[in-house]
């Protein structure tokens, strides 16, 4: 365990270094931040003086070294628009984004496992064929188009659900304003969570179905049938447990991916999360905020993948975390 954690920490440092380097290097291609800060009325000489004061005219390596030194102290720069530390602005929006990811993950877990298992056990039934057809459509339709369709049907035509915003929230643990604990907040969560889940749900249904069908053809399952074990015990204890091993691995990566997919969902639903904030930062050329967002998302990926490896090692005792097979 200790060797594994040391290895993952070293890998995480390398990954975060690359992410920070790439994120910092692209900021010059996003536009001139002074355009948004001072407008068009300021002379070119004054612009150059401001660029000198802000360090924007320094060589790239000098700028990156200054940024890396501050980043190691938890300072990712100050947002040009909010006039606040960029990391703090991101963290203020993080709970709203995590709520969407949690709600979408819950939908995926509750639907993908039973639908995938049923489709594997009865692959030729009418319902299984309908589920597979739905999964193909779900993978093909972009998430923003699903979001627009949900808004049109349930908000405009039927008037059942709110179409934008986060709704009422309740203070939890003294620092987290959550919509999960108010009726209005839950109503505002339904459509965005369904929209975000729609891109991953078909993938997991097909993955679980394929893995389950493969496991059911394995030798130990045939041996379990020969021993006369009950079908439920074979399906849900022996087969399903081994089916979930690759699902856990893929699921961890996809949960991190959903954080990135929230950009489209939050934009359509005007959800006040990190993704919506990121697009606003791009429009305003708020480079410190853009870099901070990319680094935070990268950190989420690194932490998620590490936790997935730990869980995989606990679920599958034959795999040692240090990378050796027992």
N, C-alpha and C positions, 0 to 999 in steps of 0.2 A: 504493500500500500504506500509506504513512504517513498520507495523508488518510483512508483507510478506518479505520485504527486509531484516529485521533483522534476520528472521528465515532462509532465504537463505544464508545470510552471515555466520551465525553460521554453517550451514550444509556444506558450501563451505570450511570453515576452517577445519572442521573434515575430509572431503574428501581429501583435499590437504595434511593434516597431514598423513593420511593413505597411500596416493600415494607416498609421499616422503619417508616414512618409508620402504615401500615395495621396492621402487626403490633403495634406499640406501643399503638395506639388501642383494640384489642379486648381488651386484657388485663383491663380493669376489668369486662368482661362475663363473665369466666370463673369468677368467684367470689372469695372472700376468702382470700388466701394465709395469713393469720394463723390461719385455722381449722386448717390442717394443721401450722402451726409450733408453736402453743401449746395447741391443744385447746380444750375447753369450760370448763376450771376457772379461766381467767384472767378477771378482772373487765373491764368495759367501759372503765373508766378506764385500766387497764393496756394494753388493746388500743389505745386511742387514742394513748397514749404511745409504744407500739411503732411505730404507723403514722407518727407524727411523726418518730421516729428513722430509719425506713426511707425517709422522703420520700414515703410513699404519699398523704399529705394535701395535698401541694403541687399547685398548678394544673397542668393537663395540659401546657401549653407549657413550664413550668419542668422538669417531669419529662422531657419529650422532649429538651429542650436538654441536660440533664445526660446523658441516655442517648446522644445523638448525639455529644457531646464525648468520652465514654468509648469509644464504638464506633469512632471514628476512630483511637483508640490500640489497637484490638484487644480492648477489654474490653466484652463484651456483657452483663455482669452476673454475679452469683454465684448458682448454683442453691441454692434454699432447702433442697432435700432432700439433695443430695450435698455441700453446703458447699464446692464447687469452682467455678472459673470455668465459666460455662455453655458457652462456646465450646470449652473443652478437653473437657468431657463429651461434646459433640456429636462432636468430632473423634475421640475414642476409639472411638465407635460407627460412624463413617463407613466404615472399611474393611470391616466386615461387610456393610453395605448395598451398597457398591460391588461386592463379590463377587457378590451376588445380581443386580445390574444387569448386570454383565459376563457372568455365566453365561447370563442370559436373552437378552442381546443376541447372544451366540454361537449360541444355539439358533435365534433368529430369522434370523440371517444364513445359517446352514447350511441351513435348511429353506425359507425364504420365496423365495429366488432360484430354486433349481431347480424348486420347485413352481409358482411364479408363471410362470416361463418356459415350462414344459411345458404349463400350462393355457392359455397364450396360443397356443402353436404347435399344440396339438391340443385346441381348445376343446370339441369334441363327443365326445371319448372318454369312456369310462366312468370312468376314473381321474380325469380333469379334473372331471367332474360330482361325483364323490365328494369331491374336494378343495374345490370350491365349497360343497358342502353342509356339510362340516366347518367351513369358514370362517364360515358363517352361524351355526352352533351356537356356535362359539368366541366370536364377537362378542356373542352374546346371553347367554351364561352368565357371571355375575359371577365375579371372580377368587377370592373367598373360597369360593364354592361349588365351584369347580374344585379348590381346595386341600383342602377337606374330602373330596371324592370321591377324590382321589389318596391321601390318608392312609388312608381306609377300605379302598381296594382293595390298595394296595401295602404298607401298614404293618400293618393289622389283619388282613385276610383272608389275604394272601399272605406277610406277614412279611419281605418283601425289603428294605425301606428303613426307616430310622429316621423317626420321625414328628415329632420336635421337637428343638430345640437346634442348636448349630453343630458339635458334634463336636470331635475333636482338631485342633489347629492347629500350624503350624510357623512359627518366626520367620524372616521374609524381609527382607533389606536392613537388618536391625538394628532395625526399628521396627514392622514389619507382621506381625501374626499371621494367617496365611492358612490356609484350609482346602483350598486347591487343591493343596497339596503333601503331603497325608496321605490315606491310603485312607479313613479314617473321616470326615475332613472332606469329601471328595468325595461320599461316600455321603449325608451330611447335606445337601449342596448340590443333589442331583438333583431332588427333589420341589419344593422352593421355587422353583428356577429354572424348571422346567417350568410351575409354577403362574403365576409372574410373566410368563413368555413367552406364556402362553395368551391374554392379553388383546390383545397386539400382533401376534402371529404371523398371525392371520387378516386383519388390516388390511393387513399388508405383502404377503401373498399376493395379495389382491385388487388392491392398488395396482400391484404389478409386472405382474400379468396385464393390467390395463386399459391401463397405459402401453405395454407391449410390443405389445399389439394395435393401439394407435393408431400407434405408430412403424412397424409393419410395413405400414401403409397409406400411409405418407408417400412423397413423390415420389423422394427419394434412394434409398430401399430398392427401389422399382420400377426405378430406373435401374441399381442394382447387379445386380438380376436380369437386366436387359437386357444388361449387360456380360458375363454368364455367370460371375459369381463363385460360388464354392462356397457351398452353403447354410450350412455351419457358420460361414464367414467373415461372411456377411450377418447371421446370427442373433446370434452371440456377439461380433462385433467392432463392426459398425456399429449394429445395432438395440439390443443390450443396453447398450452404452455410453450411448446417449442415453436409454434407459429409466431408467437409474440416477440421472439428474440430479434429477428431482423426488423420487425415493426418498431421496436424501441429505438433501434439505431437510426432508422430513417425518420422516425417521429421527432427525435431530438433535433435533428438538422432542420426539419421542416418547421418546427416551432420557431426557431430562429429566423427562418425565411419569412414566416408570417409577420414578424415585426417590420420587415421591409415592405411586405404587401399592404400594410396598413396605410401607406402613403395614398394609394388610390381610394381605399375605402373611406379614410378620413376626409379626403378631399370631396368626394361625392356627398357624404353625409354631414360635411362641415363639423367634423368631430374634433374637439380641441386637444389633439394629441401630438406626439412627436412628428408623425408623418406630415400632418397639415402644417406644422411649424416649419418643417424642413423646406417645403415648397415655398412658403412665404419668405424664408431666408434666401432661397435661390433668387426669387424675384427682386428682393431688396439688395442682393449681392452682399449679404451679411456673412462674410467668409468665416469669422470666428465661430459663428453658430453652425455653419455648414460642417466645418471640420469637427466640432464637438459632437454633432449628431452622428457622423460617420464613425467616430471613435467609440461612442457609446454603443452603437449597434454592433460594431465589431467585438466589443467586450461582451455583449450579450451572447453572440455566437460562440465565443471562446468558452464562457462559463457553461453555456448549455451543452456543448459538446463534451466538456469534462464531466459534467453530471451524468450524461448519457453513458459514458464509458464506465463510470462507477456503478450505475444501476445495472448495466449489462453484465458486469463482473459478478454482481450479487445474484442476479437472476440465473446466470449460467455458470455454475461453479467450475466447469471444466476449463474455463478461460481465466487465466491469471492476469491480473492487471499489469504486471510487469512486462507482458508480451510473450510469455512462454505458455505452452500447453501442457497441462498435467496429464 
